[in-house]
Amino acid sequence: MNGSNDAVPREEDDAIRKLGKMLNSDESAELEQRMGETLREFREDLREHPYIIRQRRRSRVTAWGRRPAWRRFLLALAAGTGTVCVAVAVVLTLWSHTPTWAQVVEQFQSAPFCSAVVYVKEDTLAEPEQHELWLGSGGRVRIRVGTQVVFARDGEVPRAFDITTRGEVEPDYRAIEMLEMLGGTKSFSLETVIAAVCGGEAIDVTPALNYQADISEDLVVFEVSSEVTAEWIRIWALRKSKLPVHVRVWDARDGESVDAVFTYSKEQPPEFFDPRSFASELSSGAAGSTNLAYALLKDPGGRPTTPQDLFKERAGYHVPVVRDVGITEDGAIWVAAARSSNSGPNGQWLFGFQRVEDDLGRDYYGVYSSSAGRGDSSIQVFVPLDYPFDERVPTELMLICEEQHVGPGDTGEPIGTVEVTEWKQGEKWPSSMVGEDFDAYGVLAEHLLRKKDWGRLQRYLDSTPGEPEKNEKAFRRERLRLGMLVERKEFDEAVALGERLLPLLEEEYRRWQGNFLSPYMFNDYLVALAAEGRIGDARDLLRRVGEIERPLPDHLNKRAEEHIRKSMQVGFDANLKHLAIDLSHQAELSAKEISEIVGVDVKTDERFKGYSGFFGD
């Protein structure tokens, strides 16, 4: 090195010391703002200059004449303001920590375990579809697509299981496509993983830095676009770890998009990627789709990921805390509780108490049950089966919390009980929690119909006044009467009542009440018509119901409207299955007659799959 070159570092040191002093000095706000704007303009111009980009990639040189422009700019501004120096220092720091695409690719490949949650939308208004991907060392892969969990290793023929049927199935085509793009190697490249989650070909050009999308010191953004379509890909990576965390594919033509969110952690246990271990879990009797979909998954932070994990963490069930109890003047018991929720190992949520007993030995039925997430509170109403005619007043109540409850007399696994000897006598439930006009008797009557308790149900029918055309409770009464007539096979009376109620049923079916009612409300009348031999009339009525216009409220957006209309169609198709069974069992129709009414062959149509055994010829 010659003397002139040796003097350069000392000049730099003096400038750097001077910069340090300026960092601690106070400058006026006006000067700070002006110089800051100057620096921002310079930085934007500087970033895009090809010469500067090339120079940043070269090794450091000491000759003044060969220094990159940004270093000369720094020394030239040494006598400037502290604000400018701070900003320049930030720019230099960011540049020095900006990873290249090659570094991001290399760092990804060295990660021991990676998972991705993938959201796919076919167009702007489509509902997103979620997939999950787990990548382990040694080329091990696990994918969840819909109800399937798929396993593969080193490109071997994958094994797939359906968590609803608990059996081995042919892999979903979407999982096959992912596996084909991932390849059969023992490690995964970032390009092939992006191709797999995005459902396209591997990136064959180097993504470029996008400074306009880079607004955080923590993130660096890369981007690549297609030369033949309107699609582009953007990748967000962490500056320090150089790991990608988010990939987005976007098609500007219709809003079709794919978003993949990447996470990294310690390696999952070997059994997580083992299809034999997963098959064993399926056959073990474990219940709940969440338990099965994420079987053998271990959270690296020790947090619960399944209902089984949550149940274990909370050490099982707990008994809700009773806050308030009351008995109304007509004998309904209401219970308000805190710490109400219980989550079972199978994913079933319970809240409050499932049964009530008293010292009079009466059977009770729960007519109302509601929970609120805030405060984990609940309110429930129970009535004796002879409500509201049993005027006896108990002196002791037993509130029972149990794991599973179907109805009176059907008990599940006990969780705990609470004995109550004091309550608010003759006081109605809080209207803010239940509603002032709640019809407890009508709900009990529906239960009596299901249990075919004709004596108690007839007492309800006889004691409820009013005309169905003018009174809502009377309309409910007549619908229950129609159901009772069909259950008792008194079809001629049922047809006469159905004809009277049909205009009211259609009006109720059209009405929006926050949602739309199911077409199930017409089934009793349809069954009565069919049982009386009026097959054509039943067919025409079902078609008429299917053509009823159900106007949606004006405040709904297009996406909500589309969702509701799809739900209505799903509900209509689902009800056809219930109707077919009722026509077979109650009206005793053959498969041919049922097919004539519903308009399709019930033995071959997919909507009736699993029900063909009920139809007689």
C-alpha positions in Angstrom: 0.0 0.0 0.0 1.4 3.5 -0.8 1.3 6.7 1.4 -1.6 8.3 -0.3 -3.7 5.2 0.1 -2.7 4.9 3.7 -4.2 8.3 4.5 -7.6 7.4 3.2 -8.7 5.2 6.2 -7.6 8.0 8.6 -9.9 10.4 6.7 -12.7 8.0 7.0 -12.1 7.6 10.8 -12.3 11.3 11.3 -15.5 11.5 9.3 -17.1 8.7 11.3 -16.1 10.2 14.6 -17.6 13.5 13.4 -20.8 11.6 12.5 -20.9 10.1 15.9 -20.8 13.6 17.5 -23.6 14.8 15.3 -25.8 11.9 16.4 -25.9 13.4 19.9 -26.4 17.1 18.8 -29.7 19.0 18.7 -30.8 20.4 15.3 -33.8 22.6 14.5 -37.0 20.8 13.3 -37.0 22.8 10.1 -33.5 21.8 9.1 -34.1 18.2 10.2 -37.2 18.0 7.9 -35.5 19.6 5.0 -32.4 17.4 5.1 -34.6 14.3 5.7 -36.5 15.0 2.5 -33.3 15.5 0.6 -32.0 12.2 1.8 -35.2 10.3 0.9 -35.1 11.7 -2.6 -31.4 10.7 -2.9 -32.0 7.3 -1.6 -34.8 6.5 -4.0 -32.6 7.6 -7.0 -29.6 5.8 -5.6 -31.4 2.5 -5.1 -32.4 2.2 -8.8 -29.0 3.2 -10.2 -27.4 0.2 -12.0 -23.9 1.3 -11.1 -24.7 1.5 -7.4 -26.3 -1.9 -7.5 -23.2 -3.4 -9.0 -20.9 -1.6 -6.7 -22.8 -2.9 -3.6 -22.0 -6.4 -4.6 -18.3 -5.9 -5.0 -15.8 -6.3 -2.2 -14.6 -3.3 -0.2 -11.8 -1.2 -1.8 -9.8 1.5 -0.1 -8.8 3.7 -3.0 -10.9 6.9 -3.0 -11.3 7.0 -6.7 -12.8 3.5 -6.7 -15.1 3.8 -3.7 -18.8 3.3 -4.3 -20.8 6.5 -4.7 -22.7 6.0 -1.4 -19.5 6.0 0.6 -18.3 9.2 -1.0 -21.7 10.7 -0.3 -21.4 9.7 3.3 -18.1 11.5 3.7 -19.2 14.5 1.8 -22.1 15.0 4.2 -19.9 14.6 7.3 -20.3 18.3 8.1 -24.1 18.1 7.6 -26.8 17.4 10.1 -27.2 14.6 12.5 -30.6 13.7 11.1 -29.1 13.1 7.6 -26.4 10.9 9.1 -28.8 8.8 11.0 -30.9 8.2 7.9 -27.8 7.4 5.9 -26.7 5.0 8.6 -30.1 3.3 8.5 -29.8 2.9 4.7 -26.4 1.4 5.0 -27.6 -1.0 7.6 -30.5 -2.1 5.6 -28.4 -2.6 2.5 -25.8 -4.6 4.5 -28.6 -7.0 5.8 -30.6 -7.4 2.6 -30.4 -11.1 1.7 -30.1 -12.2 -1.9 -32.6 -14.7 -3.4 -29.9 -17.3 -3.4 -29.4 -16.9 0.3 -33.1 -17.2 1.0 -33.3 -20.4 -1.1 -30.2 -21.8 0.8 -31.6 -20.9 4.2 -35.0 -22.5 3.4 -33.4 -25.8 2.4 -31.4 -25.9 5.7 -34.6 -25.6 7.9 -35.3 -29.0 9.6 -39.1 -28.6 9.5 -41.5 -26.4 7.7 -45.3 -26.1 7.6 -47.5 -24.1 5.3 -51.2 -23.1 5.5 -52.4 -22.5 2.0 -55.5 -20.5 1.0 -56.8 -20.8 -2.5 -59.5 -18.6 -4.1 -60.8 -19.3 -7.6 -61.9 -15.6 -8.1 -62.5 -12.4 -6.2 -65.9 -13.5 -4.7 -65.1 -17.2 -4.1 -64.8 -18.6 -0.6 -61.2 -19.4 0.2 -60.2 -23.1 0.4 -57.6 -24.1 2.9 -55.0 -26.8 2.6 -52.1 -27.7 5.0 -48.6 -28.9 4.2 -45.9 -30.3 6.5 -42.3 -30.9 5.3 -39.8 -32.9 7.3 -36.3 -34.0 6.8 -35.6 -37.0 4.7 -38.2 -36.1 2.1 -41.1 -36.7 4.4 -44.4 -35.0 3.5 -47.9 -34.8 5.1 -50.8 -33.0 3.5 -54.3 -32.2 4.6 -56.7 -31.5 1.7 -60.4 -31.3 2.7 -61.2 -34.4 4.8 -58.1 -36.3 3.6 -54.7 -36.6 5.3 -52.0 -37.8 2.8 -48.5 -39.1 3.5 -45.5 -39.6 1.2 -41.7 -40.0 1.4 -39.0 -39.7 -1.3 -41.7 -39.6 -4.0 -43.1 -43.0 -3.0 -46.7 -43.9 -3.8 -48.7 -41.8 -1.3 -51.1 -43.2 1.2 -54.3 -41.2 2.0 -56.9 -41.5 4.8 -60.3 -39.9 5.1 -61.0 -38.7 8.6 -64.8 -38.9 8.1 -64.9 -42.6 7.1 -61.7 -43.5 9.0 -60.5 -45.6 6.1 -57.8 -45.6 3.5 -58.8 -44.0 0.2 -57.3 -42.9 -3.1 -55.4 -39.6 -2.7 -57.2 -36.4 -3.7 -55.9 -35.1 -7.0 -54.8 -31.8 -5.4 -52.5 -33.7 -3.0 -51.1 -35.7 -5.9 -50.3 -32.5 -7.8 -48.5 -31.0 -4.7 -46.4 -34.2 -4.4 -45.5 -34.3 -8.0 -44.3 -30.7 -7.9 -42.3 -31.3 -4.7 -40.4 -34.1 -6.4 -38.9 -37.3 -4.9 -35.8 -35.8 -3.2 -34.7 -36.1 0.4 -34.8 -32.3 0.8 -37.1 -29.6 -0.6 -36.1 -26.6 -2.7 -37.9 -23.3 -2.2 -38.8 -23.1 -5.9 -40.6 -26.5 -5.9 -42.4 -25.8 -2.6 -43.7 -22.5 -4.0 -44.8 -24.4 -7.1 -46.6 -27.0 -5.0 -48.5 -24.6 -2.8 -49.4 -22.4 -5.8 -50.4 -25.1 -8.1 -48.1 -24.0 -10.9 -44.7 -24.6 -12.4 -41.5 -24.1 -10.5 -39.9 -20.6 -10.6 -37.4 -20.6 -13.5 -36.2 -17.0 -13.2 -34.6 -15.3 -10.2 -37.1 -13.1 -8.3 -36.1 -9.5 -8.1 -36.1 -7.3 -5.0 -39.2 -5.0 -4.9 -38.2 -1.9 -3.0 -41.6 -0.3 -3.3 -43.2 -3.2 -1.4 -40.4 -3.2 1.2 -41.5 -0.9 4.0 -40.2 -2.7 7.1 -36.8 -3.2 8.5 -37.7 -6.8 9.3 -38.8 -7.9 5.9 -37.4 -8.1 2.4 -39.7 -8.6 -0.6 -39.0 -10.5 -3.8 -41.2 -10.6 -6.9 -41.5 -12.4 -10.2 -44.1 -12.1 -12.9 -45.2 -14.2 -15.8 -44.4 -13.0 -19.3 -47.4 -14.8 -20.8 -50.2 -14.2 -18.2 -51.3 -11.5 -15.8 -50.1 -13.5 -12.8 -47.3 -12.5 -10.5 -45.7 -14.0 -7.4 -44.5 -12.1 -4.3 -42.4 -13.6 -1.6 -41.8 -12.0 1.8 -38.7 -13.1 3.7 -37.1 -12.2 7.1 -33.9 -10.1 6.7 -32.0 -11.7 9.6 -32.9 -15.4 9.3 -33.4 -15.1 5.5 -36.4 -17.5 5.7 -39.5 -16.9 3.6 -42.7 -16.4 5.6 -45.4 -15.6 3.0 -46.0 -16.3 -0.6 -48.7 -14.8 -2.7 -49.8 -15.5 -6.2 -52.2 -13.1 -7.8 -54.1 -13.0 -11.2 -55.2 -9.5 -12.0 -57.7 -10.8 -14.5 -60.2 -12.2 -12.1 -58.7 -12.0 -8.6 -57.7 -15.6 -8.4 -55.2 -15.9 -5.7 -53.1 -18.3 -3.5 -51.7 -17.3 -0.2 -49.2 -19.5 1.7 -48.0 -18.7 5.2 -44.9 -20.5 6.3 -43.8 -21.4 9.8 -40.7 -23.2 11.1 -39.9 -25.1 14.2 -38.1 -28.1 15.6 -38.7 -31.4 13.8 -41.9 -33.3 14.4 -41.7 -36.8 15.9 -41.2 -39.6 13.4 -44.7 -41.0 13.9 -46.2 -37.7 12.7 -45.1 -38.5 9.2 -45.8 -42.3 9.5 -49.0 -43.4 7.8 -49.1 -46.6 9.9 -49.1 -44.6 13.1 -51.9 -42.4 11.7 -53.9 -45.5 10.7 -53.5 -46.8 14.2 -55.0 -43.5 15.6 -57.9 -43.8 13.2 -58.7 -47.3 14.4 -58.2 -46.4 18.1 -61.7 -45.0 18.5 -60.5 -41.4 19.0 -63.4 -39.1 18.1 -63.6 -35.6 16.6 -62.4 -34.3 13.2 -59.9 -32.0 14.8 -58.3 -34.9 16.8 -58.0 -37.0 13.6 -56.9 -34.2 11.2 -54.0 -33.2 13.6 -53.3 -36.6 15.1 -49.7 -36.9 16.4 -48.9 -33.2 15.8 -46.9 -31.7 18.6 -46.8 -27.9 19.1 -43.1 -26.8 19.7 -44.3 -24.3 22.3 -46.3 -26.9 24.2 -49.6 -25.3 23.4 -52.7 -27.5 22.7 -53.6 -28.2 19.1 -56.5 -30.6 19.5 -59.4 -31.1 21.9 -57.5 -34.0 23.4 -54.6 -31.7 24.1 -56.9 -29.1 25.6 -58.7 -31.6 27.8 -55.4 -32.9 29.1 -54.1 -29.4 29.8 -57.2 -28.4 31.7 -57.1 -31.7 33.7 -60.5 -32.8 32.5 -63.9 -31.3 33.1 -65.1 -28.8 35.7 -68.5 -28.1 37.2 -69.9 -24.6 36.2 -70.3 -22.0 39.0 -73.9 -21.2 39.8 -74.6 -17.5 39.9 -78.4 -17.4 40.1 -81.4 -19.7 40.3 -85.1 -19.0 40.0 -88.4 -20.7 39.7 -91.2 -18.9 37.8 -94.8 -18.8 38.9 -95.7 -21.6 36.5 -92.8 -23.9 37.6 -90.0 -23.3 35.1 -86.5 -23.4 36.6 -83.9 -21.1 35.2 -80.2 -21.3 36.0 -77.5 -18.7 35.3 -73.9 -20.0 35.6 -70.3 -18.7 35.1 -67.2 -20.8 34.1 -69.8 -22.5 32.0 -67.9 -24.1 29.1 -66.4 -27.6 29.1 -64.5 -29.0 26.1 -64.4 -32.8 25.9 -61.6 -34.8 24.5 -63.6 -35.6 21.4 -64.2 -31.9 20.6 -67.7 -31.7 21.9 -68.5 -28.4 23.7 -70.8 -28.5 26.7 -71.9 -25.5 28.7 -74.0 -25.2 31.8 -75.9 -28.1 33.2 -77.5 -30.9 31.3 -80.2 -32.1 33.7 -82.2 -31.0 36.7 -83.7 -33.2 39.4 -85.8 -32.2 42.4 -87.0 -33.8 45.7 -90.4 -34.4 44.1 -89.1 -37.0 41.7 -90.3 -35.1 38.6 -88.7 -35.5 35.1 -87.5 -32.2 33.6 -86.8 -31.2 30.0 -84.4 -28.4 29.0 -86.4 -26.0 26.8 -83.7 -23.2 26.5 -80.0 -23.1 26.6 -77.6 -20.3 25.7 -74.0 -19.3 26.3 -72.0 -16.1 25.9 -68.3 -16.2 25.1 -67.6 -13.0 27.1 -67.4 -14.1 30.8 -68.0 -17.7 29.8 -71.6 -17.5 31.1 -74.7 -19.5 30.4 -78.5 -19.3 31.0 -80.8 -22.4 30.9 -84.5 -23.1 31.4 -85.9 -26.5 32.5 -89.6 -27.4 32.9 -91.3 -30.5 34.3 -93.0 -32.7 31.8 -96.4 -31.7 33.3 -95.6 -28.0 32.9 -97.4 -25.7 33.5 -100.1 -27.8 35.2 -97.9 -29.2 38.1 -98.1 -26.5 40.8 -96.0 -28.4 43.4 -93.0 -26.4 44.7 -89.8 -28.4 45.4 -87.6 -27.7 48.5 -84.3 -29.0 46.9 -82.9 -29.0 43.4 -80.0 -31.0 42.0 -78.2 -29.5 39.0 -76.3 -32.2 37.1 -73.4 -31.6 34.7 -72.6 -34.6 32.5 -70.6 -35.3 29.5 -73.4 -36.4 27.1 -77.1 -35.9 27.3 -79.8 -37.0 24.9 -83.1 -36.5 26.8 -84.9 -37.3 30.1 -83.9 -40.6 31.4 -80.8 -40.7 29.2 -77.7 -40.0 31.3 -74.1 -39.6 30.2 -70.8 -39.7 32.0 -71.2 -37.6 35.2 -69.0 -34.5 35.6 -70.4 -33.2 38.9 -73.5 -31.9 40.6 -74.6 -28.8 42.6 -77.3 -28.9 45.3 -79.5 -25.9 45.6 -82.0 -25.1 48.4 -82.5 -21.4 47.9 -83.7 -19.6 44.8 -85.8 -16.7 43.6 -89.3 -18.0 44.0 -92.0 -16.7 41.6 -89.5 -14.7 39.6 -89.2 -15.0 35.8 -85.9 -15.5 34.0 -83.9 -12.3 33.1 -85.5 -11.0 29.9 -82.1 -9.7 28.7 -80.8 -13.3 28.6 -83.8 -15.3 27.4 -86.4 -12.9 26.0 -89.7 -11.8 27.5 -91.8 -13.6 24.9 -90.0 -17.0 25.0 -92.6 -19.8 24.7 -91.3 -22.5 27.0 -94.6 -24.5 26.7 -94.4 -24.6 22.9 -90.8 -26.0 23.0 -91.9 -28.6 25.5 -94.8 -29.6 23.1 -92.3 -30.2 20.3 -90.4 -32.6 22.6 -93.7 -34.4 23.5 -94.4 -34.9 19.8 -91.0 -36.4 19.2 -91.5 -38.7 22.2 -95.1 -39.5 21.0 -96.4 -38.5 24.4 -99.9 -38.1 23.0 -101.7 -37.4 26.3 -99.5 -34.5 27.4 -99.4 -33.2 23.8 -103.2 -33.2 23.5 -103.4 -31.2 26.7 -101.1 -28.6 25.1 -103.3 -28.5 21.9 -106.5 -28.1 24.0 -105.1 -25.4 26.3 -103.6 -23.1 23.6 -106.2 -20.7 22.3 -106.4 -18.6 19.1 -106.7 -19.0 15.3 -103.6 -19.9 13.4 -104.2 -17.1 10.8 -104.1 -14.5 13.6 -102.0 -15.9 16.4 -98.4 -17.2 16.2 -98.7 -19.6 19.1 -101.9 -21.0 17.5 -100.1 -21.5 14.2 -97.4 -23.4 16.1 -100.1 -25.4 17.8 -101.7 -26.5 14.5 -98.3 -27.4 13.0 -97.8 -29.7 16.0 -101.3 -31.1 15.5 -100.5 -31.8 11.9 -97.3 -33.7 12.9 -99.3 -35.7 15.5 -101.9 -36.7 12.9 -99.2 -37.9 10.5 -97.4 -39.9 13.2 -100.7 -41.5 14.2 -101.4 -42.2 10.5 -104.7 -40.2 10.5 -103.9 -39.0 7.0 -107.4 -37.8 5.9 -107.5 -35.3 8.8 -103.9 -34.4 8.2 -104.6 -33.5 4.5 -107.6 -31.3 5.5 -105.4 -29.4 8.1 -102.5 -29.2 5.7 -104.7 -27.5 3.0 -105.7 -24.9 5.6 -102.1 -24.3 6.8 -100.4 -24.2 3.4 -100.8 -20.4 2.7 -99.4 -19.8 6.2 -96.5 -22.2 5.7 -95.6 -20.6 2.4 -95.7 -17.1 3.9 -93.5 -18.3 6.8 -91.1 -20.0 4.4 -90.6 -16.8 2.3 -89.9 -14.6 5.4 -86.4 -13.6 6.3 -85.8 -13.9 10.1 -82.0 -13.5 10.1 -82.0 -16.7 8.0 -84.6 -18.8 6.1 -86.5 -21.8 7.5 -86.0 -25.3 6.1 -88.4 -26.8 3.6 -88.8 -29.5 6.3 -91.9 -27.6 7.4 -93.8 -28.9 4.4 -92.9 -32.6 4.9 -95.9 -33.6 7.1 -98.4 -32.3 4.5 -96.4 -33.9 1.7 -96.5 -37.3 3.5 -100.2 -37.0 4.2 -100.9 -36.3 0.5 -98.8 -39.2 -0.6 -100.3 -41.6 1.9 -103.8 -40.7 0.7 -102.7 -41.8 -2.8 -102.3 -38.2 -4.2 -98.8 -38.8 -5.6 -99.2 -36.2 -8.3 -100.4 -33.5 -5.8 -97.4 -34.3 -3.6 -95.1 -34.0 -6.6 -96.6 -30.7 -7.7 -96.4 -29.3 -4.2 -92.7 -30.2 -3.8 -91.9 -28.4 -7.1 -94.0 -25.4 -6.1 -92.0 -25.2 -2.8 -88.7 -25.4 -4.8 -89.8 -22.5 -7.0 -90.9 -20.2 -4.2 -89.0 -16.8 -4.4 -87.3 -15.9 -1.2 -86.2 -12.3 -1.3 -83.1 -11.4 0.5 -82.7 -8.1 2.5 -81.2 -5.2 0.7 -78.3 -4.7 3.1 -76.5 -7.9 2.1 -73.5 -7.7 -0.2 -73.1 -10.0 -3.2 -70.8 -12.4 -1.4 -73.3 -12.8 1.5 -76.2 -13.3 -1.0 -74.2 -16.0 -2.9 -73.4 -17.8 0.4 -77.1 -17.7 1.5 -78.4 -19.0 -1.8 -75.9 -21.8 -1.8 -76.9 -22.7 1.8 -80.6 -22.7 0.8 -79.9 -25.1 -2.1 -77.9 -27.4 0.2 -80.7 -27.3 2.7 -83.3 -28.2 0.1 -81.2 -31.1 -1.1 -80.6 -32.3 2.4 -84.3 -32.2 3.2 -85.1 -34.4 0.2 -83.3 -37.3 2.1 -85.5 -36.7 5.1 -88.6 -36.5 3.0 -87.7 -39.8 1.2 -87.4 -41.6 4.5 -90.7 -40.3 5.8 -92.4 -41.2 2.5 -91.1 -44.7 2.9 -91.7 -45.3 6.6 -94.8 -43.3 7.3 -96.6 -43.3 3.9 -95.2 -46.7 3.0 -94.4 -45.7 -0.6 -92.2 -47.7 -2.9 -88.9 -46.4 -4.3 -90.6 -45.8 -7.7 -93.4 -43.7 -6.1 -90.9 -41.7 -4.0 -88.8 -41.1 -7.1 -91.8 -39.7 -8.9 -92.5 -37.2 -6.1 -88.9 -36.0 -5.7 -88.2 -36.0 -9.4 -85.1 -38.2 -9.5 -84.3 -41.9 -9.1 -83.7 -42.2 -5.3 -81.7 -45.5 -5.9 -79.0 -43.9 -8.1 -79.0 -40.1 -7.3 -76.0 -39.1 -5.2 -78.1 -37.0 -2.8 -79.7 -40.3 -1.6 -76.6 -42.3 -1.2 -76.8 -44.5 1.9 -80.6 -44.3 2.0 -81.5 -46.8 -0.7 -81.8 -49.6 1.8 -84.9 -48.0 3.3 -86.9 -48.1 0.0 -89.2 -51.0 -0.7 -90.5 -52.0 -4.1 
